[in-house]
Amino acid sequence: MADKIKVTTRTLSDHPLKASEETFAQRELETNLQMLRRNEGIAAPMRIMMEMQAYKKVGRLPFLPSSRLHMDVITGRDETIDFSDFLGTEEFSERLCQPQVMAEKKLNFN
């Protein structure tokens, strides 16, 4: 009986769509890049990937949240509205922090 309960609770916690939803954005980007490569050649997706790598390196001060607008524009996410756009964003969090402490933590000054 205990084995049946363990199996049942394990299967209830892992929904079949959970893994699919977690990797959806990455799979969509890969599909779009493949389609772009077929239509435009290899230069277009390579340019987009290089821009994405460059944008990932751009940062702000540790205590200033970034909207990552440039990544949204390049992936086409700026044209859609989903859950993360209006609920659970950093700008509406109630977390207060001191800039000096955040900078020291980011630069590993302990």
C-alpha positions as CSV (number, residue, x, y, z in Angstrom):
1,M,0.0,0.0,0.0
2,A,2.8,2.4,0.8
3,D,4.4,1.9,-2.6
4,K,1.2,2.8,-4.3
5,I,0.9,6.0,-2.4
6,K,4.5,7.0,-3.2
7,V,3.9,6.4,-6.9
8,T,0.7,8.3,-6.9
9,T,2.1,11.3,-5.1
10,R,5.2,11.3,-7.4
11,T,3.1,11.3,-10.6
12,L,0.8,14.0,-9.3
13,S,3.7,16.4,-8.6
14,D,5.3,16.0,-12.1
15,H,2.7,17.1,-14.6
16,P,3.4,15.9,-18.2
17,L,3.4,19.4,-19.5
18,K,5.8,20.8,-16.9
19,A,9.0,19.8,-18.8
20,S,7.5,21.1,-22.1
21,E,6.6,24.4,-20.7
22,E,10.0,24.9,-19.1
23,T,11.8,24.5,-22.4
24,F,9.2,26.1,-24.7
25,A,11.0,29.4,-25.2
26,Q,14.3,27.7,-26.0
27,R,12.7,25.3,-28.5
28,E,10.8,28.2,-30.1
29,L,14.0,30.2,-30.5
30,E,15.7,27.2,-32.1
31,T,12.8,26.6,-34.5
32,N,12.8,30.2,-35.5
33,L,16.5,30.2,-36.1
34,Q,16.3,27.0,-38.2
35,M,13.5,28.6,-40.3
36,L,15.5,31.8,-40.7
37,R,18.6,29.7,-41.8
38,R,16.5,27.9,-44.4
39,N,15.1,31.1,-45.8
40,E,18.0,33.6,-45.4
41,G,21.1,31.5,-45.1
42,I,23.5,31.0,-42.2
43,A,24.5,34.7,-41.8
44,A,21.1,35.8,-40.4
45,P,20.8,33.4,-37.5
46,M,24.5,33.8,-36.7
47,R,24.1,37.5,-36.4
48,I,21.1,37.1,-34.1
49,M,23.0,34.6,-31.9
50,M,26.1,37.0,-31.7
51,E,23.8,39.9,-30.7
52,M,22.2,37.7,-28.0
53,Q,25.6,36.8,-26.6
54,A,26.6,40.5,-26.6
55,Y,23.4,41.5,-24.9
56,K,23.9,38.9,-22.2
57,K,27.2,40.6,-21.2
58,V,25.6,44.0,-20.8
59,G,24.7,44.7,-17.2
60,R,23.7,47.4,-14.8
61,L,24.7,48.1,-11.2
62,P,23.8,45.2,-9.0
63,F,21.0,47.1,-7.2
64,L,19.3,48.3,-10.3
65,P,16.9,45.8,-11.9
66,S,17.2,45.3,-15.7
67,S,14.1,44.9,-17.9
68,R,16.2,43.1,-20.6
69,L,14.3,44.9,-23.2
70,H,17.0,44.3,-25.9
71,M,16.6,40.5,-25.4
72,D,12.8,40.8,-25.7
73,V,13.1,42.8,-28.9
74,I,15.6,40.4,-30.6
75,T,13.5,37.3,-29.7
76,G,10.2,38.9,-30.6
77,R,8.9,38.6,-27.0
78,D,8.2,42.4,-27.0
79,E,5.1,41.8,-29.1
80,T,3.4,39.5,-26.6
81,I,2.0,39.9,-23.1
82,D,2.2,37.0,-20.7
83,F,2.1,36.2,-17.0
84,S,5.6,37.4,-16.2
85,D,5.0,40.8,-17.8
86,F,2.6,42.0,-15.1
87,L,2.9,39.7,-12.1
88,G,6.0,38.9,-10.2
89,T,8.3,41.5,-11.7
90,E,11.3,42.8,-9.9
91,E,10.1,46.4,-10.0
92,F,7.1,45.6,-7.9
93,S,9.0,43.6,-5.3
94,E,9.0,44.8,-1.7
95,R,12.7,44.0,-1.3
96,L,14.8,46.9,-0.1
97,C,18.5,46.7,-0.4
98,Q,21.6,48.9,0.1
99,P,23.5,49.6,-3.0
100,Q,26.9,49.1,-1.4
101,V,26.0,45.7,0.0
102,M,24.7,44.5,-3.4
103,A,27.8,45.7,-5.2
104,E,30.1,44.0,-2.7
105,K,28.1,40.8,-3.1
106,K,28.3,40.9,-6.9
107,L,32.0,41.6,-6.8
108,N,32.7,38.9,-4.1
109,F,34.0,41.4,-1.5
110,N,33.4,39.6,1.7
